[in-house]
Amino acid sequence: MGTIGAFLGGLVVAGVLMWAVRLGMTVRRREPRRRRGSENQDVSRWDASSTGSVGSGGPSKM
């Protein structure tokens, strides 16, 4: 009886995992397309005038 219960429990877990993957794929299809790395190269991450001090958000210039 325990073996049958474990087998059925495993089937339930596998079914839930498959449902979750399909749901994730559906949600991802609805999201707007993400920009790729090559498309982000024209956007600078920090200000050129940044000194790198705490809170400036830029790299340090030492």
Chimera marker file (.cmm) of the C-alpha trace (Angstrom):
<marker_set name="trace">
<marker id="1" x="0.000" y="0.000" z="0.000" r="1" g="1" b="0" radius="0.5"/>
<marker id="2" x="2.882" y="2.377" z="0.815" r="1" g="1" b="0" radius="0.5"/>
<marker id="3" x="4.514" y="1.761" z="-2.561" r="1" g="1" b="0" radius="0.5"/>
<marker id="4" x="1.327" y="2.631" z="-4.413" r="1" g="1" b="0" radius="0.5"/>
<marker id="5" x="0.925" y="5.796" z="-2.340" r="1" g="1" b="0" radius="0.5"/>
<marker id="6" x="4.510" y="6.865" z="-3.060" r="1" g="1" b="0" radius="0.5"/>
<marker id="7" x="4.024" y="6.192" z="-6.770" r="1" g="1" b="0" radius="0.5"/>
<marker id="8" x="0.800" y="8.211" z="-6.900" r="1" g="1" b="0" radius="0.5"/>
<marker id="9" x="2.438" y="11.005" z="-4.908" r="1" g="1" b="0" radius="0.5"/>
<marker id="10" x="5.301" y="11.070" z="-7.414" r="1" g="1" b="0" radius="0.5"/>
<marker id="11" x="2.826" y="11.299" z="-10.281" r="1" g="1" b="0" radius="0.5"/>
<marker id="12" x="1.093" y="14.227" z="-8.596" r="1" g="1" b="0" radius="0.5"/>
<marker id="13" x="4.400" y="16.038" z="-8.046" r="1" g="1" b="0" radius="0.5"/>
<marker id="14" x="5.470" y="15.414" z="-11.663" r="1" g="1" b="0" radius="0.5"/>
<marker id="15" x="2.108" y="16.697" z="-12.915" r="1" g="1" b="0" radius="0.5"/>
<marker id="16" x="2.344" y="19.854" z="-10.813" r="1" g="1" b="0" radius="0.5"/>
<marker id="17" x="5.873" y="20.525" z="-12.077" r="1" g="1" b="0" radius="0.5"/>
<marker id="18" x="4.806" y="20.100" z="-15.699" r="1" g="1" b="0" radius="0.5"/>
<marker id="19" x="1.856" y="22.457" z="-15.121" r="1" g="1" b="0" radius="0.5"/>
<marker id="20" x="4.158" y="25.048" z="-13.542" r="1" g="1" b="0" radius="0.5"/>
<marker id="21" x="6.569" y="24.931" z="-16.496" r="1" g="1" b="0" radius="0.5"/>
<marker id="22" x="3.727" y="25.368" z="-18.992" r="1" g="1" b="0" radius="0.5"/>
<marker id="23" x="2.298" y="28.258" z="-16.957" r="1" g="1" b="0" radius="0.5"/>
<marker id="24" x="5.719" y="29.924" z="-16.885" r="1" g="1" b="0" radius="0.5"/>
<marker id="25" x="6.083" y="29.566" z="-20.643" r="1" g="1" b="0" radius="0.5"/>
<marker id="26" x="2.647" y="31.111" z="-21.178" r="1" g="1" b="0" radius="0.5"/>
<marker id="27" x="3.416" y="34.054" z="-18.890" r="1" g="1" b="0" radius="0.5"/>
<marker id="28" x="6.791" y="34.614" z="-20.552" r="1" g="1" b="0" radius="0.5"/>
<marker id="29" x="5.167" y="34.746" z="-24.000" r="1" g="1" b="0" radius="0.5"/>
<marker id="30" x="2.878" y="37.557" z="-22.827" r="1" g="1" b="0" radius="0.5"/>
<marker id="31" x="5.758" y="39.731" z="-21.582" r="1" g="1" b="0" radius="0.5"/>
<marker id="32" x="7.307" y="42.338" z="-23.878" r="1" g="1" b="0" radius="0.5"/>
<marker id="33" x="10.471" y="41.267" z="-25.668" r="1" g="1" b="0" radius="0.5"/>
<marker id="34" x="13.637" y="41.849" z="-23.654" r="1" g="1" b="0" radius="0.5"/>
<marker id="35" x="16.547" y="43.738" z="-25.137" r="1" g="1" b="0" radius="0.5"/>
<marker id="36" x="19.594" y="41.664" z="-25.955" r="1" g="1" b="0" radius="0.5"/>
<marker id="37" x="23.142" y="42.492" z="-24.847" r="1" g="1" b="0" radius="0.5"/>
<marker id="38" x="24.113" y="43.861" z="-28.257" r="1" g="1" b="0" radius="0.5"/>
<marker id="39" x="21.115" y="46.218" z="-28.166" r="1" g="1" b="0" radius="0.5"/>
<marker id="40" x="22.168" y="47.634" z="-24.777" r="1" g="1" b="0" radius="0.5"/>
<marker id="41" x="25.664" y="48.722" z="-25.835" r="1" g="1" b="0" radius="0.5"/>
<marker id="42" x="24.555" y="52.206" z="-26.815" r="1" g="1" b="0" radius="0.5"/>
<marker id="43" x="23.186" y="52.887" z="-23.306" r="1" g="1" b="0" radius="0.5"/>
<marker id="44" x="25.874" y="54.035" z="-20.874" r="1" g="1" b="0" radius="0.5"/>
<marker id="45" x="25.607" y="52.653" z="-17.355" r="1" g="1" b="0" radius="0.5"/>
<marker id="46" x="27.215" y="55.587" z="-15.532" r="1" g="1" b="0" radius="0.5"/>
<marker id="47" x="27.550" y="59.304" z="-16.064" r="1" g="1" b="0" radius="0.5"/>
<marker id="48" x="30.832" y="60.294" z="-17.661" r="1" g="1" b="0" radius="0.5"/>
<marker id="49" x="31.134" y="63.067" z="-15.065" r="1" g="1" b="0" radius="0.5"/>
<marker id="50" x="30.769" y="60.664" z="-12.127" r="1" g="1" b="0" radius="0.5"/>
<marker id="51" x="33.535" y="60.839" z="-9.530" r="1" g="1" b="0" radius="0.5"/>
<marker id="52" x="32.817" y="57.440" z="-8.070" r="1" g="1" b="0" radius="0.5"/>
<marker id="53" x="31.966" y="58.746" z="-4.616" r="1" g="1" b="0" radius="0.5"/>
<marker id="54" x="29.498" y="56.855" z="-2.447" r="1" g="1" b="0" radius="0.5"/>
<marker id="55" x="25.997" y="57.164" z="-3.846" r="1" g="1" b="0" radius="0.5"/>
<marker id="56" x="27.060" y="58.528" z="-7.226" r="1" g="1" b="0" radius="0.5"/>
<marker id="57" x="26.400" y="55.250" z="-9.008" r="1" g="1" b="0" radius="0.5"/>
<marker id="58" x="29.593" y="55.429" z="-11.034" r="1" g="1" b="0" radius="0.5"/>
<marker id="59" x="32.910" y="53.634" z="-11.093" r="1" g="1" b="0" radius="0.5"/>
<marker id="60" x="35.803" y="54.974" z="-9.095" r="1" g="1" b="0" radius="0.5"/>
<marker id="61" x="38.452" y="56.913" z="-11.047" r="1" g="1" b="0" radius="0.5"/>
<marker id="62" x="41.648" y="56.122" z="-9.173" r="1" g="1" b="0" radius="0.5"/>
<link id1="1" id2="2" r="1" g="1" b="0" radius="0.2"/>
<link id1="2" id2="3" r="1" g="1" b="0" radius="0.2"/>
<link id1="3" id2="4" r="1" g="1" b="0" radius="0.2"/>
<link id1="4" id2="5" r="1" g="1" b="0" radius="0.2"/>
<link id1="5" id2="6" r="1" g="1" b="0" radius="0.2"/>
<link id1="6" id2="7" r="1" g="1" b="0" radius="0.2"/>
<link id1="7" id2="8" r="1" g="1" b="0" radius="0.2"/>
<link id1="8" id2="9" r="1" g="1" b="0" radius="0.2"/>
<link id1="9" id2="10" r="1" g="1" b="0" radius="0.2"/>
<link id1="10" id2="11" r="1" g="1" b="0" radius="0.2"/>
<link id1="11" id2="12" r="1" g="1" b="0" radius="0.2"/>
<link id1="12" id2="13" r="1" g="1" b="0" radius="0.2"/>
<link id1="13" id2="14" r="1" g="1" b="0" radius="0.2"/>
<link id1="14" id2="15" r="1" g="1" b="0" radius="0.2"/>
<link id1="15" id2="16" r="1" g="1" b="0" radius="0.2"/>
<link id1="16" id2="17" r="1" g="1" b="0" radius="0.2"/>
<link id1="17" id2="18" r="1" g="1" b="0" radius="0.2"/>
<link id1="18" id2="19" r="1" g="1" b="0" radius="0.2"/>
<link id1="19" id2="20" r="1" g="1" b="0" radius="0.2"/>
<link id1="20" id2="21" r="1" g="1" b="0" radius="0.2"/>
<link id1="21" id2="22" r="1" g="1" b="0" radius="0.2"/>
<link id1="22" id2="23" r="1" g="1" b="0" radius="0.2"/>
<link id1="23" id2="24" r="1" g="1" b="0" radius="0.2"/>
<link id1="24" id2="25" r="1" g="1" b="0" radius="0.2"/>
<link id1="25" id2="26" r="1" g="1" b="0" radius="0.2"/>
<link id1="26" id2="27" r="1" g="1" b="0" radius="0.2"/>
<link id1="27" id2="28" r="1" g="1" b="0" radius="0.2"/>
<link id1="28" id2="29" r="1" g="1" b="0" radius="0.2"/>
<link id1="29" id2="30" r="1" g="1" b="0" radius="0.2"/>
<link id1="30" id2="31" r="1" g="1" b="0" radius="0.2"/>
<link id1="31" id2="32" r="1" g="1" b="0" radius="0.2"/>
<link id1="32" id2="33" r="1" g="1" b="0" radius="0.2"/>
<link id1="33" id2="34" r="1" g="1" b="0" radius="0.2"/>
<link id1="34" id2="35" r="1" g="1" b="0" radius="0.2"/>
<link id1="35" id2="36" r="1" g="1" b="0" radius="0.2"/>
<link id1="36" id2="37" r="1" g="1" b="0" radius="0.2"/>
<link id1="37" id2="38" r="1" g="1" b="0" radius="0.2"/>
<link id1="38" id2="39" r="1" g="1" b="0" radius="0.2"/>
<link id1="39" id2="40" r="1" g="1" b="0" radius="0.2"/>
<link id1="40" id2="41" r="1" g="1" b="0" radius="0.2"/>
<link id1="41" id2="42" r="1" g="1" b="0" radius="0.2"/>
<link id1="42" id2="43" r="1" g="1" b="0" radius="0.2"/>
<link id1="43" id2="44" r="1" g="1" b="0" radius="0.2"/>
<link id1="44" id2="45" r="1" g="1" b="0" radius="0.2"/>
<link id1="45" id2="46" r="1" g="1" b="0" radius="0.2"/>
<link id1="46" id2="47" r="1" g="1" b="0" radius="0.2"/>
<link id1="47" id2="48" r="1" g="1" b="0" radius="0.2"/>
<link id1="48" id2="49" r="1" g="1" b="0" radius="0.2"/>
<link id1="49" id2="50" r="1" g="1" b="0" radius="0.2"/>
<link id1="50" id2="51" r="1" g="1" b="0" radius="0.2"/>
<link id1="51" id2="52" r="1" g="1" b="0" radius="0.2"/>
<link id1="52" id2="53" r="1" g="1" b="0" radius="0.2"/>
<link id1="53" id2="54" r="1" g="1" b="0" radius="0.2"/>
<link id1="54" id2="55" r="1" g="1" b="0" radius="0.2"/>
<link id1="55" id2="56" r="1" g="1" b="0" radius="0.2"/>
<link id1="56" id2="57" r="1" g="1" b="0" radius="0.2"/>
<link id1="57" id2="58" r="1" g="1" b="0" radius="0.2"/>
<link id1="58" id2="59" r="1" g="1" b="0" radius="0.2"/>
<link id1="59" id2="60" r="1" g="1" b="0" radius="0.2"/>
<link id1="60" id2="61" r="1" g="1" b="0" radius="0.2"/>
<link id1="61" id2="62" r="1" g="1" b="0" radius="0.2"/>
</marker_set>
